[in-house]
Amino acid sequence: MKKILLTAIAATLLSGSAYATEIKIGVSLFSFDDNFLSVLRNSIEASANDAGVDVQMEDAKNEVGMQLNQVQNFIASGVDAIIVDAVDSDATQAITDDAAAAGIPLVYVGRRPINVDMLPDGQAFVASNEDESGTLQTQEVCRLMNGKGKVVVMMGTLGDNAALQRTKDIHDVIATPECSGLVIVEEQTADFMRTEGNDLMTNWLTAGLEFDAVIANNDEMAIGAIQALKASGRSMDSVIVSGIDATADALAAMQAGDLDVTVFQNAEAQGRGALETSLKLIKGEPVDKKVWVPFELVTPQNMDQYIKRN
């Protein structure tokens, strides 16, 4: 009886030890309110659950200081790896330095860190290549406009690498011979937000600005623009509206005939890729410094397959 009891106690201690060594990953996302990040967050959680990994998910509420504190708290609590979708690309060097000093693997996901080409060992970046996003978007707008017309551009957060690259893509496409008839009549930030996109479009309409197309750095701003256009009484058949991300709301707008173009950024694949890359780094396995998830053009002709994927 005594031997059986000792065996049971030993089994309990071993079980407790296994639980204590369970892999834990800290995740800091720039905002839980963002539709794209909701899909990414759910993907990380589902992938972690499938792998038997514990994740601590934190909302940085679009505040750099809060995100830096979250990363420092992850380090202090001894997590095995950290995943970050940065609030501000310019603040990522401090995050990299803190994680590297602590010897904790770090994976950036989604928003490109400013130091992406200088990441130390044990760190990686999982995202879609922004060289493709605005390019696919603007090429399709150009095709729909037969290469000529007036365009307004809604930029994302100023200083954000995705906003900068997507806007550069727009200018690069318009500089090509086949699209040189497109003229940008206004270009302002709406901070990637639907409400601000609505406000900016309302201001343009109130000022009497004339344009034939809206090219927005993301779907949320495009949806805000659509709301303002419809509220003003403008026919959606008279304007081409485009965004990026192919969120569920964007695809619903496309189904309704309001949104003409979006670009699918696979949040589910990015979330899964970030979790898988973190586990490889924890195990000391080799990984690519940049793990790319391709963008895909979405139009009314092929939207059904993306509706099923959301």
C-alpha positions as CSV (number, residue, x, y, z in Angstrom):
1,M,0.0,0.0,0.0
2,K,2.8,2.3,0.9
3,K,4.5,1.7,-2.4
4,I,1.3,2.3,-4.3
5,L,0.9,5.6,-2.5
6,L,4.4,6.7,-3.2
7,T,3.9,5.9,-6.9
8,A,0.8,8.0,-7.0
9,I,2.5,10.9,-5.3
10,A,5.4,10.7,-7.8
11,A,3.0,10.6,-10.7
12,T,1.3,13.8,-9.3
13,L,4.6,15.6,-9.0
14,L,5.6,14.6,-12.5
15,S,2.3,15.8,-13.8
16,G,2.7,19.1,-12.0
17,S,6.2,19.5,-13.3
18,A,5.0,18.9,-16.9
19,Y,2.3,21.6,-16.4
20,A,4.9,24.0,-15.0
21,T,7.1,23.6,-18.1
22,E,4.2,24.2,-20.6
23,I,5.2,26.6,-23.3
24,K,3.8,30.1,-22.8
25,I,3.8,32.9,-25.5
26,G,3.0,36.5,-24.9
27,V,1.2,38.3,-27.7
28,S,0.8,42.1,-27.9
29,L,-1.5,43.4,-30.8
30,F,-1.8,47.1,-31.5
31,S,-5.6,47.0,-31.2
32,F,-8.3,44.4,-30.5
33,D,-10.9,46.8,-32.2
34,D,-9.4,46.2,-35.6
35,N,-11.4,43.7,-37.7
36,F,-8.3,42.3,-39.4
37,L,-6.5,41.8,-36.1
38,S,-9.6,40.0,-34.7
39,V,-9.1,37.3,-37.3
40,L,-5.4,37.2,-36.7
41,R,-5.9,37.0,-32.9
42,N,-8.4,34.2,-33.3
43,S,-6.0,32.3,-35.5
44,I,-3.1,32.6,-33.0
45,E,-5.4,31.3,-30.2
46,A,-6.7,28.4,-32.3
47,S,-3.2,27.5,-33.5
48,A,-1.9,27.6,-29.9
49,N,-4.7,25.5,-28.7
50,D,-4.0,22.9,-31.4
51,A,-0.3,22.9,-30.4
52,G,-1.1,22.7,-26.6
53,V,0.6,26.1,-26.1
54,D,-0.6,28.8,-23.6
55,V,-0.9,32.3,-25.0
56,Q,-1.3,35.5,-23.0
57,M,-3.1,38.0,-25.3
58,E,-2.7,41.7,-24.7
59,D,-4.4,44.7,-26.3
60,A,-2.0,47.7,-26.7
61,K,-4.9,50.0,-27.5
62,N,-2.8,51.7,-30.2
63,E,-0.5,53.1,-27.6
64,V,3.3,52.7,-27.9
65,G,4.0,53.0,-24.2
66,M,1.4,50.4,-23.3
67,Q,2.9,48.0,-25.8
68,L,6.4,48.5,-24.6
69,N,5.2,47.8,-21.0
70,Q,3.4,44.7,-22.2
71,V,6.6,43.3,-23.8
72,Q,8.6,44.1,-20.6
73,N,6.0,42.4,-18.5
74,F,6.2,39.3,-20.8
75,I,9.9,39.2,-20.3
76,A,9.6,39.6,-16.5
77,S,7.1,36.8,-16.3
78,G,9.5,34.5,-18.3
79,V,7.5,33.7,-21.4
80,D,9.1,31.4,-23.9
81,A,8.5,33.7,-26.9
82,I,6.8,37.0,-27.8
83,I,4.6,37.9,-30.8
84,V,4.1,41.5,-31.6
85,D,2.0,43.4,-34.1
86,A,3.6,46.8,-33.5
87,V,1.6,50.0,-32.7
88,D,4.4,52.0,-34.3
89,S,7.0,50.6,-36.6
90,D,9.5,53.2,-35.4
91,A,9.3,51.8,-31.8
92,T,10.3,48.2,-32.7
93,Q,14.0,48.6,-32.2
94,A,13.4,49.0,-28.5
95,I,11.2,45.8,-28.5
96,T,13.9,43.9,-30.4
97,D,16.6,45.1,-28.0
98,D,14.6,44.1,-24.9
99,A,13.8,40.6,-26.2
100,A,17.3,40.0,-27.5
101,A,18.8,41.0,-24.1
102,A,16.5,38.6,-22.3
103,G,17.2,35.8,-24.8
104,I,13.5,35.4,-25.7
105,P,12.5,34.6,-29.2
106,L,10.5,37.4,-30.9
107,V,8.2,37.3,-33.9
108,Y,6.7,40.4,-35.5
109,V,3.5,39.8,-37.3
110,G,1.5,42.1,-39.7
111,R,3.0,45.5,-39.3
112,R,6.6,45.7,-40.6
113,P,9.2,46.6,-37.9
114,I,11.6,49.5,-38.9
115,N,14.6,47.2,-38.2
116,V,13.2,44.3,-40.3
117,D,16.4,44.0,-42.3
118,M,18.6,43.9,-39.1
119,L,16.7,41.4,-36.9
120,P,19.1,39.4,-34.7
121,D,19.1,35.7,-34.4
122,G,16.0,34.4,-32.6
123,Q,13.7,37.0,-34.3
124,A,11.6,36.9,-37.4
125,F,8.8,38.8,-39.3
126,V,5.6,37.1,-40.6
127,A,3.4,39.1,-42.9
128,S,2.3,39.8,-46.4
129,N,4.7,41.8,-48.7
130,E,3.3,45.3,-48.9
131,D,5.0,45.8,-52.3
132,E,2.1,43.7,-53.6
133,S,-0.9,45.1,-51.8
134,G,-1.3,48.6,-53.2
135,T,0.1,47.5,-56.5
136,L,-2.6,44.9,-57.1
137,Q,-5.2,47.3,-55.8
138,T,-4.2,50.3,-58.0
139,Q,-3.7,48.2,-61.1
140,E,-7.3,47.0,-60.8
141,V,-8.6,50.5,-60.2
142,C,-6.6,51.6,-63.3
143,R,-8.1,48.8,-65.4
144,L,-11.7,49.7,-64.3
145,M,-11.0,53.4,-65.1
146,N,-9.5,52.6,-68.5
147,G,-6.3,54.3,-67.3
148,K,-7.7,57.8,-66.8
149,G,-9.6,59.9,-64.2
150,K,-9.4,61.7,-60.9
151,V,-8.4,59.8,-57.8
152,V,-8.4,60.5,-54.0
153,V,-6.2,58.6,-51.7
154,M,-6.9,57.7,-48.1
155,M,-3.7,56.9,-46.3
156,G,-3.3,54.9,-43.1
157,T,-1.5,56.1,-40.0
158,L,1.3,58.5,-40.9
159,G,4.7,57.0,-40.3
160,D,3.3,53.4,-40.4
161,N,5.3,51.3,-42.9
162,A,2.3,49.6,-44.4
163,A,0.7,53.0,-45.0
164,L,3.9,54.3,-46.5
165,Q,4.4,51.3,-48.8
166,R,0.8,51.0,-49.9
167,T,0.8,54.7,-50.8
168,K,4.1,54.4,-52.6
169,D,2.6,51.4,-54.6
170,I,-0.3,53.7,-55.7
171,H,2.1,56.3,-57.0
172,D,4.4,53.7,-58.7
173,V,1.4,52.2,-60.6
174,I,0.2,55.7,-61.6
175,A,3.7,56.4,-62.9
176,T,3.4,53.5,-65.4
177,P,2.5,54.4,-69.0
178,E,-0.8,52.5,-69.0
179,C,-2.0,54.3,-65.8
180,S,-0.5,57.8,-66.3
181,G,-3.9,59.2,-67.1
182,L,-4.9,58.8,-63.4
183,V,-4.5,62.1,-61.4
184,I,-4.4,62.2,-57.6
185,V,-6.4,65.3,-56.7
186,E,-6.2,64.8,-52.9
187,E,-4.3,62.5,-50.5
188,Q,-4.8,62.6,-46.7
189,T,-4.6,60.3,-43.7
190,A,-7.7,58.7,-42.1
191,D,-5.6,56.6,-39.7
192,F,-6.9,53.2,-40.9
193,M,-10.2,54.0,-39.2
194,R,-13.7,53.7,-40.5
195,T,-15.0,56.8,-38.6
196,E,-12.1,58.9,-39.8
197,G,-12.6,57.7,-43.3
198,N,-16.2,58.8,-43.1
199,D,-15.1,62.2,-41.8
200,L,-12.5,62.8,-44.4
201,M,-14.8,61.9,-47.2
202,T,-17.5,64.2,-45.8
203,N,-15.0,67.0,-45.7
204,W,-14.0,66.4,-49.4
205,L,-17.6,66.3,-50.5
206,T,-18.5,69.4,-48.5
207,A,-15.5,71.2,-50.2
208,G,-16.9,70.2,-53.6
209,L,-14.0,68.0,-54.6
210,E,-14.5,66.1,-57.8
211,F,-13.1,62.6,-58.2
212,D,-13.9,59.3,-59.9
213,A,-12.2,56.8,-57.6
214,V,-11.2,56.3,-54.0
215,I,-8.1,54.3,-53.2
216,A,-7.8,53.6,-49.5
217,N,-4.9,51.9,-47.7
218,N,-7.4,49.5,-46.0
219,D,-11.0,48.4,-46.0
220,E,-12.1,50.3,-42.9
221,M,-11.3,53.6,-44.5
222,A,-13.0,52.5,-47.7
223,I,-16.1,51.6,-45.8
224,G,-16.1,54.9,-44.1
225,A,-15.8,56.6,-47.5
226,I,-18.8,54.6,-48.8
227,Q,-20.9,55.6,-45.8
228,A,-20.2,59.3,-46.4
229,L,-20.8,58.9,-50.2
230,K,-24.2,57.2,-49.7
231,A,-25.2,59.8,-47.0
232,S,-24.5,62.6,-49.5
233,G,-26.7,60.9,-52.1
234,R,-24.0,60.1,-54.6
235,S,-24.7,57.0,-56.7
236,M,-22.1,54.3,-56.0
237,D,-22.2,53.5,-59.7
238,S,-20.5,56.8,-60.3
239,V,-17.4,56.1,-58.2
240,I,-14.9,53.3,-57.8
241,V,-14.0,52.5,-54.2
242,S,-11.1,50.2,-53.3
243,G,-9.5,49.0,-50.0
244,I,-7.2,46.3,-48.7
245,D,-7.7,43.3,-46.4
246,A,-10.9,41.7,-47.7
247,T,-12.5,41.7,-44.2
248,A,-16.0,40.3,-43.7
249,D,-17.5,43.8,-43.7
250,A,-15.6,44.7,-46.9
251,L,-16.9,41.6,-48.7
252,A,-20.4,42.4,-47.5
253,A,-20.0,45.9,-49.0
254,M,-18.8,44.3,-52.3
255,Q,-21.8,42.0,-52.3
256,A,-24.0,45.1,-51.9
257,G,-22.3,46.6,-55.0
258,D,-20.6,49.4,-53.0
259,L,-17.0,48.3,-52.9
260,D,-15.3,47.5,-56.2
261,V,-11.8,46.3,-55.2
262,T,-10.1,44.8,-52.2
263,V,-7.0,42.8,-51.6
264,F,-7.1,39.7,-49.4
265,Q,-4.5,39.8,-46.7
266,N,-4.7,36.4,-45.1
267,A,-4.9,37.2,-41.4
268,E,-5.6,33.6,-40.5
269,A,-2.4,32.4,-42.3
270,Q,-0.4,35.2,-40.7
271,G,-1.6,34.3,-37.2
272,R,-0.9,30.6,-37.8
273,G,2.5,31.4,-39.3
274,A,3.5,33.7,-36.4
275,L,2.7,30.9,-33.8
276,E,4.5,28.2,-35.8
277,T,7.5,30.4,-36.3
278,S,7.6,31.1,-32.6
279,L,7.6,27.4,-31.8
280,K,10.4,26.8,-34.2
281,L,12.5,29.6,-32.6
282,I,11.8,28.2,-29.1
283,K,13.1,24.8,-30.3
284,G,16.1,26.4,-31.9
285,E,15.1,25.4,-35.4
286,P,16.1,27.5,-38.4
287,V,13.5,29.9,-39.8
288,D,13.5,32.6,-42.5
289,K,13.8,36.1,-41.2
290,K,10.9,37.1,-43.4
291,V,8.0,34.7,-43.9
292,W,5.7,36.0,-46.6
293,V,2.0,35.3,-46.9
294,P,0.8,36.3,-50.5
295,F,-1.8,38.9,-51.2
296,E,-4.7,38.1,-53.5
297,L,-6.8,40.5,-55.6
298,V,-10.5,40.3,-54.8
299,T,-13.2,41.6,-57.1
300,P,-17.0,41.0,-57.5
301,Q,-16.1,38.2,-59.9
302,N,-14.2,36.1,-57.4
303,M,-15.5,37.3,-54.1
304,D,-17.6,34.2,-53.3
305,Q,-14.5,32.1,-52.5
306,Y,-13.3,34.8,-50.0
307,I,-16.7,35.1,-48.4
308,K,-16.5,31.4,-47.6
309,R,-13.0,31.9,-46.1
310,N,-14.1,34.6,-43.6
